[in-house]
Amino acid sequence: MNVKLQEYTCLLTEYYDDYYIPNYWEETPKAVNYIAKITRGDKYIFNRIFLRTFSLDDNIVFKKSHFREGDIIEQKCVFKRGTKEEIIFHGFFVIHFNDNKIYGEEISQKDALQYFDLKESLPDIDNSQRNKLKMKLGTAIRKLAGKYGETMVAGILVEIIADYFPSVQN
């Protein structure tokens, strides 16, 4: 998959191995930043699973393995000034991977709710295996496309699918 960068916001950049630095992070002592994976809520509109941060060489980092392609996350910063709070809402984002960066496709709160409604109405399938396979194949395809070019790799993939999976139509 080749991500069209103008449609996405680069949220995190690889720092070292599986650790990624957030691109939008307030580092003042009175700022409380978070990135949370969101799911459909029962009591509230969304449930938030706050992603754990780590400190690496005095940098705040996240593990790439905490993000999955297609997850929806929320990024926010809260400044505390006495009894008042100022909130900077960065947005809701659908996660996409490209090169050594994690991108987010910004979506509205309404779109996130529709996504969860559709997800609930679909039959339950084992998405974890599908996502693992997609990540492995995607990584290999991106590396090959970088070496041989997108057009050549895409053409060969079409040939392979036609040869090995003749029952699959467009």
Phi and psi restraints in degrees (value plus and minus 20) as a CYANA .aco file:
   2 ASN   PHI    -127.0   -87.0
   2 ASN   PSI      93.4   133.4
   3 VAL   PHI     -98.3   -58.3
   3 VAL   PSI     109.5   149.5
   4 LYS   PHI     -99.2   -59.2
   4 LYS   PSI      87.0   127.0
   5 LEU   PHI     -81.4   -41.4
   5 LEU   PSI     -49.3    -9.3
   6 GLN   PHI     -88.5   -48.5
   6 GLN   PSI     -39.2     0.8
   7 GLU   PHI    -111.7   -71.7
   7 GLU   PSI     -26.2    13.8
   8 TYR   PHI    -148.2  -108.2
   8 TYR   PSI     137.1   177.1
   9 THR   PHI    -126.3   -86.3
   9 THR   PSI     110.0   150.0
  10 CYS   PHI     -95.8   -55.8
  10 CYS   PSI      92.8   132.8
  11 LEU   PHI    -111.5   -71.5
  11 LEU   PSI     -61.0   -21.0
  12 LEU   PHI    -159.1  -119.1
  12 LEU   PSI     127.8   167.8
  13 THR   PHI    -143.5  -103.5
  13 THR   PSI     120.1   160.1
  14 GLU   PHI     -78.3   -38.3
  14 GLU   PSI     112.5   152.5
  15 TYR   PHI    -123.9   -83.9
  15 TYR   PSI     -73.8   -33.8
  16 TYR   PHI    -177.9  -137.9
  16 TYR   PSI     102.6   142.6
  17 ASP   PHI      33.4    73.4
  17 ASP   PSI    -134.5   -94.5
  18 ASP   PHI    -110.4   -70.4
  18 ASP   PSI     -13.8    26.2
  19 TYR   PHI    -125.1   -85.1
  19 TYR   PSI     111.8   151.8
  20 TYR   PHI    -145.9  -105.9
  20 TYR   PSI     119.3   159.3
  21 ILE   PHI    -113.7   -73.7
  21 ILE   PSI     112.6   152.6
  22 PRO   PHI     -91.1   -51.1
  22 PRO   PSI     120.3   160.3
  23 ASN   PHI    -101.9   -61.9
  23 ASN   PSI     -44.8    -4.8
  24 TYR   PHI    -141.3  -101.3
  24 TYR   PSI      77.1   117.1
  25 TRP   PHI    -169.3  -129.3
  25 TRP   PSI      98.9   138.9
  26 GLU   PHI    -101.3   -61.3
  26 GLU   PSI     106.2   146.2
  27 GLU   PHI    -125.6   -85.6
  27 GLU   PSI      -3.4    36.6
  28 THR   PHI     -97.2   -57.2
  28 THR   PSI     131.3   171.3
  29 PRO   PHI     -81.0   -41.0
  29 PRO   PSI     -45.8    -5.8
  30 LYS   PHI    -110.9   -70.9
  30 LYS   PSI     -14.8    25.2
  31 ALA   PHI    -118.8   -78.8
  31 ALA   PSI     114.4   154.4
  32 VAL   PHI    -136.2   -96.2
  32 VAL   PSI      88.0   128.0
  33 ASN   PHI    -119.1   -79.1
  33 ASN   PSI     131.0   171.0
  34 TYR   PHI    -175.9  -135.9
  34 TYR   PSI     133.3   173.3
  35 ILE   PHI    -142.0  -102.0
  35 ILE   PSI     107.8   147.8
  36 ALA   PHI    -149.4  -109.4
  36 ALA   PSI     116.6   156.6
  37 LYS   PHI     -97.5   -57.5
  37 LYS   PSI     113.3   153.3
  38 ILE   PHI    -131.5   -91.5
  38 ILE   PSI     128.0   168.0
  39 THR   PHI    -154.6  -114.6
  39 THR   PSI     148.6   188.6
  40 ARG   PHI     -85.0   -45.0
  40 ARG   PSI     113.0   153.0
  41 GLY   PHI    -117.5   -77.5
  41 GLY   PSI     142.6   182.6
  42 ASP   PHI    -119.1   -79.1
  42 ASP   PSI     -76.9   -36.9
  43 LYS   PHI     -98.7   -58.7
  43 LYS   PSI     -59.7   -19.7
  44 TYR   PHI    -134.5   -94.5
  44 TYR   PSI     152.7   192.7
  45 ILE   PHI     -80.2   -40.2
  45 ILE   PSI     -64.9   -24.9
  46 PHE   PHI    -147.3  -107.3
  46 PHE   PSI     128.9   168.9
  47 ASN   PHI    -115.2   -75.2
  47 ASN   PSI     121.3   161.3
  48 ARG   PHI    -136.7   -96.7
  48 ARG   PSI     109.4   149.4
  49 ILE   PHI    -130.5   -90.5
  49 ILE   PSI      85.1   125.1
  50 PHE   PHI     -93.7   -53.7
  50 PHE   PSI     107.4   147.4
  51 LEU   PHI    -100.8   -60.8
  51 LEU   PSI     114.9   154.9
  52 ARG   PHI     -94.0   -54.0
  52 ARG   PSI     117.6   157.6
  53 THR   PHI    -119.5   -79.5
  53 THR   PSI     137.8   177.8
  54 PHE   PHI    -149.5  -109.5
  54 PHE   PSI     138.4   178.4
  55 SER   PHI    -129.1   -89.1
  55 SER   PSI     104.8   144.8
  56 LEU   PHI    -155.9  -115.9
  56 LEU   PSI      94.3   134.3
  57 ASP   PHI      33.3    73.3
  57 ASP   PSI      26.2    66.2
  58 ASP   PHI      42.4    82.4
  58 ASP   PSI      -0.1    39.9
  59 ASN   PHI    -132.9   -92.9
  59 ASN   PSI     122.9   162.9
  60 ILE   PHI    -100.9   -60.9
  60 ILE   PSI     106.7   146.7
  61 VAL   PHI    -153.9  -113.9
  61 VAL   PSI     138.6   178.6
  62 PHE   PHI    -140.3  -100.3
  62 PHE   PSI     134.2   174.2
  63 LYS   PHI    -105.1   -65.1
  63 LYS   PSI     113.4   153.4
  64 LYS   PHI     -80.0   -40.0
  64 LYS   PSI     -53.8   -13.8
  65 SER   PHI     -84.8   -44.8
  65 SER   PSI     -34.3     5.7
  66 HIS   PHI     -99.3   -59.3
  66 HIS   PSI     -32.0     8.0
  67 PHE   PHI    -129.1   -89.1
  67 PHE   PSI     119.1   159.1
  68 ARG   PHI    -144.8  -104.8
  68 ARG   PSI     125.1   165.1
  69 GLU   PHI     -73.9   -33.9
  69 GLU   PSI     107.3   147.3
  70 GLY   PHI      71.6   111.6
  70 GLY   PSI     -30.7     9.3
  71 ASP   PHI     -83.4   -43.4
  71 ASP   PSI     133.4   173.4
  72 ILE   PHI    -128.9   -88.9
  72 ILE   PSI     107.7   147.7
  73 ILE   PHI    -141.5  -101.5
  73 ILE   PSI     142.4   182.4
  74 GLU   PHI    -143.8  -103.8
  74 GLU   PSI     115.9   155.9
  75 GLN   PHI    -142.1  -102.1
  75 GLN   PSI     112.0   152.0
  76 LYS   PHI    -169.8  -129.8
  76 LYS   PSI     134.6   174.6
  77 CYS   PHI    -152.8  -112.8
  77 CYS   PSI     114.9   154.9
  78 VAL   PHI    -139.4   -99.4
  78 VAL   PSI     102.3   142.3
  79 PHE   PHI    -116.5   -76.5
  79 PHE   PSI     108.9   148.9
  80 LYS   PHI    -125.9   -85.9
  80 LYS   PSI     100.7   140.7
  81 ARG   PHI    -146.4  -106.4
  81 ARG   PSI      74.9   114.9
  82 GLY   PHI      47.2    87.2
  82 GLY   PSI    -142.2  -102.2
  83 THR   PHI    -114.5   -74.5
  83 THR   PSI     -23.1    16.9
  84 LYS   PHI    -119.5   -79.5
  84 LYS   PSI     130.7   170.7
  85 GLU   PHI    -145.2  -105.2
  85 GLU   PSI     117.4   157.4
  86 GLU   PHI    -135.0   -95.0
  86 GLU   PSI     108.1   148.1
  87 ILE   PHI    -130.3   -90.3
  87 ILE   PSI     109.1   149.1
  88 ILE   PHI    -129.5   -89.5
  88 ILE   PSI      90.5   130.5
  89 PHE   PHI    -115.4   -75.4
  89 PHE   PSI      93.2   133.2
  90 HIS   PHI     -99.2   -59.2
  90 HIS   PSI     -51.3   -11.3
  91 GLY   PHI     114.6   154.6
  91 GLY   PSI     155.5   195.5
  92 PHE   PHI    -118.6   -78.6
  92 PHE   PSI     117.4   157.4
  93 PHE   PHI    -157.2  -117.2
  93 PHE   PSI     120.1   160.1
  94 VAL   PHI    -110.3   -70.3
  94 VAL   PSI     107.7   147.7
  95 ILE   PHI     -97.8   -57.8
  95 ILE   PSI     116.4   156.4
  96 HIS   PHI    -158.8  -118.8
  96 HIS   PSI     125.9   165.9
  97 PHE   PHI    -128.1   -88.1
  97 PHE   PSI     122.4   162.4
  98 ASN   PHI    -179.3  -139.3
  98 ASN   PSI     110.2   150.2
  99 ASP   PHI      33.5    73.5
  99 ASP   PSI    -149.6  -109.6
 100 ASN   PHI    -126.9   -86.9
 100 ASN   PSI      16.8    56.8
 101 LYS   PHI    -156.2  -116.2
 101 LYS   PSI     135.7   175.7
 102 ILE   PHI    -132.2   -92.2
 102 ILE   PSI     101.3   141.3
 103 TYR   PHI    -125.7   -85.7
 103 TYR   PSI     138.3   178.3
 104 GLY   PHI    -148.2  -108.2
 104 GLY   PSI     112.0   152.0
 105 GLU   PHI    -113.6   -73.6
 105 GLU   PSI      91.3   131.3
 106 GLU   PHI     -87.5   -47.5
 106 GLU   PSI     113.7   153.7
 107 ILE   PHI    -153.0  -113.0
 107 ILE   PSI     140.7   180.7
 108 SER   PHI    -104.2   -64.2
 108 SER   PSI     146.5   186.5
 109 GLN   PHI     -80.9   -40.9
 109 GLN   PSI     -60.8   -20.8
 110 LYS   PHI     -82.0   -42.0
 110 LYS   PSI     -64.3   -24.3
 111 ASP   PHI     -83.4   -43.4
 111 ASP   PSI     -57.9   -17.9
 112 ALA   PHI     -83.2   -43.2
 112 ALA   PSI     -62.9   -22.9
 113 LEU   PHI     -82.9   -42.9
 113 LEU   PSI     -62.6   -22.6
 114 GLN   PHI     -82.7   -42.7
 114 GLN   PSI     -59.3   -19.3
 115 TYR   PHI     -79.3   -39.3
 115 TYR   PSI     -67.1   -27.1
 116 PHE   PHI     -87.0   -47.0
 116 PHE   PSI     -56.8   -16.8
 117 ASP   PHI     -82.5   -42.5
 117 ASP   PSI     -64.4   -24.4
 118 LEU   PHI     -84.8   -44.8
 118 LEU   PSI     -61.2   -21.2
 119 LYS   PHI     -81.2   -41.2
 119 LYS   PSI     -59.3   -19.3
 120 GLU   PHI     -88.6   -48.6
 120 GLU   PSI     -51.7   -11.7
 121 SER   PHI    -100.8   -60.8
 121 SER   PSI     -36.4     3.6
 122 LEU   PHI    -100.4   -60.4
 122 LEU   PSI     134.0   174.0
 123 PRO   PHI     -83.0   -43.0
 123 PRO   PSI     127.0   167.0
 124 ASP   PHI     -94.9   -54.9
 124 ASP   PSI      96.8   136.8
 125 ILE   PHI    -143.1  -103.1
 125 ILE   PSI     144.1   184.1
 126 ASP   PHI     -99.5   -59.5
 126 ASP   PSI      69.2   109.2
 127 ASN   PHI     -91.6   -51.6
 127 ASN   PSI     -45.6    -5.6
 128 SER   PHI     -84.5   -44.5
 128 SER   PSI     -63.7   -23.7
 129 GLN   PHI     -87.2   -47.2
 129 GLN   PSI     -60.7   -20.7
 130 ARG   PHI     -81.1   -41.1
 130 ARG   PSI     -64.9   -24.9
 131 ASN   PHI     -86.0   -46.0
 131 ASN   PSI     -59.6   -19.6
 132 LYS   PHI     -82.2   -42.2
 132 LYS   PSI     -66.1   -26.1
 133 LEU   PHI     -83.5   -43.5
 133 LEU   PSI     -62.7   -22.7
 134 LYS   PHI     -81.4   -41.4
 134 LYS   PSI     -61.5   -21.5
 135 MET   PHI     -85.0   -45.0
 135 MET   PSI     -63.9   -23.9
 136 LYS   PHI     -84.7   -44.7
 136 LYS   PSI     -68.1   -28.1
 137 LEU   PHI     -84.4   -44.4
 137 LEU   PSI     -61.8   -21.8
 138 GLY   PHI     -80.4   -40.4
 138 GLY   PSI     -62.6   -22.6
 139 THR   PHI     -82.5   -42.5
 139 THR   PSI     -67.0   -27.0
 140 ALA   PHI     -82.8   -42.8
 140 ALA   PSI     -63.1   -23.1
 141 ILE   PHI     -85.0   -45.0
 141 ILE   PSI     -62.2   -22.2
 142 ARG   PHI     -82.1   -42.1
 142 ARG   PSI     -61.3   -21.3
 143 LYS   PHI     -84.7   -44.7
 143 LYS   PSI     -64.3   -24.3
 144 LEU   PHI     -84.7   -44.7
 144 LEU   PSI     -60.7   -20.7
 145 ALA   PHI     -83.7   -43.7
 145 ALA   PSI     -56.8   -16.8
 146 GLY   PHI     -85.3   -45.3
 146 GLY   PSI     -54.5   -14.5
 147 LYS   PHI    -104.4   -64.4
 147 LYS   PSI     -61.9   -21.9
 148 TYR   PHI    -130.8   -90.8
 148 TYR   PSI     -28.7    11.3
 149 GLY   PHI      77.9   117.9
 149 GLY   PSI     124.4   164.4
 150 GLU   PHI     -83.0   -43.0
 150 GLU   PSI     -61.2   -21.2
 151 THR   PHI     -82.9   -42.9
 151 THR   PSI     -65.5   -25.5
 152 MET   PHI     -84.9   -44.9
 152 MET   PSI     -66.6   -26.6
 153 VAL   PHI     -83.9   -43.9
 153 VAL   PSI     -63.0   -23.0
 154 ALA   PHI     -82.1   -42.1
 154 ALA   PSI     -62.5   -22.5
 155 GLY   PHI     -82.3   -42.3
 155 GLY   PSI     -62.6   -22.6
 156 ILE   PHI     -87.3   -47.3
 156 ILE   PSI     -59.1   -19.1
 157 LEU   PHI     -81.4   -41.4
 157 LEU   PSI     -61.2   -21.2
 158 VAL   PHI     -81.5   -41.5
 158 VAL   PSI     -63.0   -23.0
 159 GLU   PHI     -83.0   -43.0
 159 GLU   PSI     -63.7   -23.7
 160 ILE   PHI     -82.0   -42.0
 160 ILE   PSI     -65.0   -25.0
 161 ILE   PHI     -82.4   -42.4
 161 ILE   PSI     -62.4   -22.4
 162 ALA   PHI     -84.4   -44.4
 162 ALA   PSI     -59.0   -19.0
 163 ASP   PHI     -92.5   -52.5
 163 ASP   PSI     -66.6   -26.6
 164 TYR   PHI    -109.6   -69.6
 164 TYR   PSI     -43.4    -3.4
 165 PHE   PHI    -150.4  -110.4
 165 PHE   PSI      46.1    86.1
 166 PRO   PHI     -84.6   -44.6
 166 PRO   PSI     -41.2    -1.2
 167 SER   PHI     -98.1   -58.1
 167 SER   PSI     -33.1     6.9
 168 VAL   PHI    -102.4   -62.4
 168 VAL   PSI     103.5   143.5
 169 GLN   PHI    -119.7   -79.7
 169 GLN   PSI     150.0   190.0
